[in-house]
């Protein structure tokens, strides 16, 4: 067994100890000491980090024989005397979150008979799982109650109880382990059997804030932050809100409705732009058709146009080809060029075939259907491409059947 200093003194960050065993497995050096202030991952609380002698402690684990294994970056010989140093910032953060969890869980239990069935202390956020679903008001009431206990700065005590003593105690959650228990009590509010590290007074938790919640396994999962994490989270949200307000010129509480309004306006504008685009295409198409060249029974227009993207060219060609006898072949002005070929339903021409022939000469790729085909990535001089396009269309036009 390793003597666990943190059981009785969670604020101890420096200690001396003797190495009981030292082993290397899978490239990890694991050191066991006669006593330690390092907390091993357990009960939802992550391990401590720090240094041992001249090496870094990068993980701490509970071993099966009741000892604590320190995973270190360099081996230390058995029997050596070492000085240990625990990273206090990390430990204190864990103490704030863990004690906050006890108080928050007790508040849910006392106010709503909602039991805590899971807890995980993460690197940024902690989660708490409840066995029932509560509304926003009920959540806020428990959150307020938990903070009242924090601000009353109630003592948080550690004591050890024999099974007989434990039998007469009222725990929030009935302990499952046998033998002596380590009991953590938030004065007149919560009594829990727990092996974790906690602050000595509730006031050290600072503040407890529920960040979000969702339904989870018949109950709900809450994300919460305590102490310094709550301040960090506040700063993140403050900056995000302030950044949004600069764009929208509204009060913070009006932000959701302002975003909803802006989205609705955006949707309306898109619809208007689409309608105007269609009208513009129809108008331009009529102008194109007026310039069409008569080839047999067909009216053929081949042109390279500035300021139209592929969807625009497609709309324009389709609008032109909606008139009887029209073949419209349109190129974009830029290079590589995009091309769209459309023909009216009464014209005997395979647009996809026209596109294939053009791609053979100028590269790129494309395809489509007999009445509408499109392609892109064509390289060549504008005049050459339009001339080739006109020639391909003329040579493939057949009299209407
Ligand atoms: Zn605890």
Boltz pocket constraint, residues with backbone or C-beta under 6 A from the ligand:
constraints:
  - pocket:
      binder: B
      contacts: [[A, 98], [A, 99], [A, 102], [A, 184], [A, 194], [A, 195], [A, 196], [A, 197], [A, 198]]
      max_distance: 6.0
